[in-house]
Amino acid sequence: MTSLTRISLNPHSPAARADLADVDSLHKTLMRLAPNLNGPTPRAAAGMLFRTEPGPDPTLLVQTAHTPDLTALPTDYGTARTLDLTPLLSSLTPGRTVHYRITAAPTVALSAGNPTRHPVTGKRRGKITHLTGDDAVTWWQRRATAVGLEPVTVSSLPRPFPRARIARSAPYFKLTQFDGYARITDTGLVTHALKNGIGRAKSYGAGLLSLAPA
């Protein structure tokens, strides 16, 4: 059962304030909601996707492949409500118009002039370049089409990538929130994108696609 949990954060909670200021800390807190998972990709195994919602009241949306263990949240962290997404997934049909929202990390791999080839594929390794503005919108339109959505309208808004400490080895992403209306063209592709996310930085608050009836 794919679940979506909305957490209204307590602004007076030290743990909540710390998580809002540091996406690494937030990721660690939210992973406590998932069952104990072993393996190289525990986030993917848990189906964990999340994002912070803009607005005056701090809010988190957290999606998991199973019902989350809300008792694992820090004391006084906030109030949470979990919904089963099965009815939404069952309602997706080709031609239906929906409202979408996603905070994503638009990137492109530029390989020109890179002398290093992948040891398995033999392809030249591309340098990851972050996209913003119109380039980010073009990226989203292309990705949306690839996951079974035909964008009708698109608005974009830069979103923060909060870090308490910036280590040289830590990845950094420029996030953009996309909102608008789209028509569903392929139910299977859209369902896969909803469950697995879109793009990079899924461990850092990107990739969670939300749909609602238009």
C-alpha positions as CSV (number, residue, x, y, z in Angstrom):
1,M,0.0,0.0,0.0
2,T,1.5,3.3,-1.1
3,S,0.9,5.9,1.7
4,L,1.1,9.7,1.8
5,T,1.7,11.3,5.2
6,R,1.2,15.1,5.8
7,I,3.2,16.3,8.8
8,S,2.4,19.7,10.2
9,L,5.6,20.6,11.9
10,N,5.7,22.1,15.4
11,P,7.6,25.4,14.9
12,H,8.7,25.2,18.6
13,S,10.3,21.7,18.2
14,P,14.1,21.8,18.2
15,A,14.2,18.6,16.1
16,A,11.8,20.1,13.5
17,R,13.7,23.3,13.3
18,A,17.0,21.4,12.8
19,D,15.5,19.3,10.1
20,L,14.1,22.3,8.2
21,A,17.6,23.8,8.3
22,D,19.4,20.7,7.1
23,V,18.1,18.3,4.5
24,D,20.6,15.6,5.5
25,S,19.1,15.6,9.1
26,L,15.6,15.6,7.6
27,H,16.3,12.6,5.5
28,K,17.6,10.7,8.6
29,T,14.6,11.5,10.6
30,L,12.1,10.5,7.9
31,M,13.9,7.2,7.3
32,R,13.0,6.2,10.8
33,L,9.4,5.9,9.6
34,A,10.2,3.0,7.4
35,P,10.6,-0.6,8.6
36,N,14.1,-1.9,9.2
37,L,15.6,-2.4,5.7
38,N,18.8,-3.9,4.7
39,G,20.6,-3.5,1.4
40,P,22.4,-0.8,-0.6
41,T,19.4,1.3,-1.3
42,P,17.2,1.5,1.8
43,R,15.4,4.7,0.6
44,A,14.3,3.1,-2.6
45,A,13.3,-0.1,-0.8
46,A,11.1,1.9,1.5
47,G,9.6,3.9,-1.4
48,M,10.5,7.0,0.6
49,L,9.9,10.3,-1.2
50,F,9.4,13.6,0.5
51,R,9.2,17.4,0.1
52,T,8.7,20.5,2.1
53,E,5.6,22.5,1.2
54,P,5.9,26.3,0.8
55,G,3.7,28.5,3.0
56,P,3.6,30.2,6.4
57,D,3.2,26.9,8.2
58,P,6.0,24.4,7.9
59,T,4.6,21.2,6.3
60,L,6.2,17.9,5.1
61,L,4.7,15.5,2.6
62,V,6.2,12.0,3.0
63,Q,5.4,9.1,0.7
64,T,6.2,5.5,1.6
65,A,5.5,2.1,0.1
66,H,4.1,0.9,3.4
67,T,2.2,2.5,6.3
68,P,4.8,4.6,8.2
69,D,5.6,4.1,11.8
70,L,4.7,7.6,13.1
71,T,5.7,6.7,16.6
72,A,9.3,6.9,15.4
73,L,9.1,10.7,15.0
74,P,10.8,12.9,17.6
75,T,8.6,14.0,20.6
76,D,6.5,17.0,19.8
77,Y,7.8,17.0,16.2
78,G,4.3,17.8,14.8
79,T,0.9,16.3,13.9
80,A,0.7,13.7,11.1
81,R,-2.1,12.2,9.1
82,T,-1.6,9.3,6.7
83,L,-3.7,8.5,3.6
84,D,-3.8,5.4,1.4
85,L,-3.1,6.5,-2.2
86,T,-4.8,3.4,-3.7
87,P,-8.0,5.3,-4.6
88,L,-5.9,8.0,-6.4
89,L,-3.9,5.5,-8.3
90,S,-7.1,3.6,-9.3
91,S,-8.6,6.8,-10.6
92,L,-5.9,7.6,-13.2
93,T,-7.2,7.2,-16.7
94,P,-5.8,8.4,-20.1
95,G,-7.2,11.7,-21.1
96,R,-8.0,12.9,-17.6
97,T,-6.8,16.3,-16.6
98,V,-5.0,16.7,-13.3
99,H,-3.3,19.3,-11.2
100,Y,0.4,18.4,-10.5
101,R,3.1,19.5,-8.2
102,I,6.7,18.4,-8.0
103,T,9.9,19.7,-6.5
104,A,12.6,18.4,-8.7
105,A,16.4,18.7,-9.3
106,P,16.7,19.4,-13.0
107,T,20.1,18.4,-14.4
108,V,21.8,17.5,-17.6
109,A,24.9,15.5,-18.2
110,L,27.3,17.3,-20.5
111,S,29.9,14.8,-21.8
112,A,31.6,17.0,-24.5
113,G,35.4,17.0,-23.9
114,N,35.2,14.5,-21.1
115,P,38.0,11.9,-21.7
116,T,36.8,9.4,-19.1
117,R,34.7,6.5,-20.3
118,H,32.4,4.4,-18.2
119,P,34.1,1.1,-17.3
120,V,31.1,-1.0,-18.3
121,T,29.2,0.9,-21.1
122,G,32.2,2.6,-22.6
123,K,30.3,5.9,-22.8
124,R,32.0,9.1,-21.8
125,R,31.0,10.2,-18.3
126,G,29.1,13.4,-18.4
127,K,29.5,16.4,-16.1
128,I,26.3,17.0,-14.2
129,T,25.0,20.5,-14.8
130,H,22.2,22.0,-12.8
131,L,19.4,23.7,-14.7
132,T,17.3,26.7,-13.7
133,G,14.8,29.1,-15.2
134,D,13.6,28.3,-18.7
135,D,16.1,25.5,-19.0
136,A,14.5,23.8,-15.9
137,V,11.0,24.3,-17.4
138,T,12.1,22.6,-20.6
139,W,13.6,19.8,-18.6
140,W,10.3,19.3,-16.8
141,Q,8.2,19.3,-19.9
142,R,10.4,16.6,-21.4
143,R,10.4,14.5,-18.3
144,A,6.6,14.9,-17.8
145,T,6.0,13.7,-21.3
146,A,8.3,10.7,-20.7
147,V,6.2,9.6,-17.6
148,G,2.8,9.8,-19.3
149,L,1.8,13.4,-18.6
150,E,1.1,16.1,-21.3
151,P,1.7,19.5,-19.6
152,V,-1.0,22.0,-20.3
153,T,0.3,24.8,-18.0
154,V,3.7,25.1,-16.2
155,S,4.8,27.5,-13.4
156,S,8.1,27.2,-11.7
157,L,9.5,28.4,-8.4
158,P,13.1,28.0,-7.0
159,R,13.2,26.0,-3.8
160,P,15.9,26.0,-1.2
161,F,18.4,23.1,-0.6
162,P,19.1,23.7,3.1
163,R,22.4,22.5,4.5
164,A,23.8,23.1,8.0
165,R,27.3,22.1,6.9
166,I,28.6,22.0,3.3
167,A,31.2,19.2,2.9
168,R,33.2,19.0,-0.2
169,S,32.1,15.4,-0.8
170,A,28.4,16.1,-0.2
171,P,26.2,16.5,-3.3
172,Y,24.4,19.8,-3.9
173,F,21.4,20.4,-6.0
174,K,19.4,23.3,-7.2
175,L,15.7,22.5,-6.7
176,T,12.7,23.9,-8.6
177,Q,9.0,23.5,-7.8
178,F,6.7,22.9,-10.8
179,D,3.0,23.4,-10.7
180,G,0.3,23.3,-13.3
181,Y,-2.2,21.2,-15.2
182,A,-1.6,18.2,-17.4
183,R,-3.4,15.4,-19.3
184,I,-2.7,11.8,-18.5
185,T,-1.5,10.0,-21.7
186,D,-0.2,6.7,-20.1
187,T,-1.6,5.3,-16.8
188,G,1.2,2.8,-16.3
189,L,4.0,5.4,-16.8
190,V,2.3,7.9,-14.5
191,T,1.7,5.3,-11.8
192,H,5.4,4.2,-11.9
193,A,6.5,7.9,-11.6
194,L,4.2,8.4,-8.6
195,K,5.6,5.4,-6.8
196,N,9.2,5.8,-7.7
197,G,9.7,9.6,-8.1
198,I,11.3,11.6,-10.9
199,G,14.9,12.8,-11.4
200,R,17.8,13.1,-9.0
201,A,18.1,14.0,-5.3
202,K,15.3,11.8,-4.1
203,S,17.1,11.5,-0.8
204,Y,17.2,15.3,-0.5
205,G,13.5,16.3,-0.9
206,A,13.1,16.0,-4.7
207,G,11.2,13.8,-7.0
208,L,7.8,13.4,-5.2
209,L,5.1,13.9,-7.8
210,S,1.7,14.8,-6.5
211,L,-1.6,14.7,-8.6
212,A,-5.0,15.9,-7.7
213,P,-8.3,16.1,-9.7
214,A,-8.5,19.2,-11.8
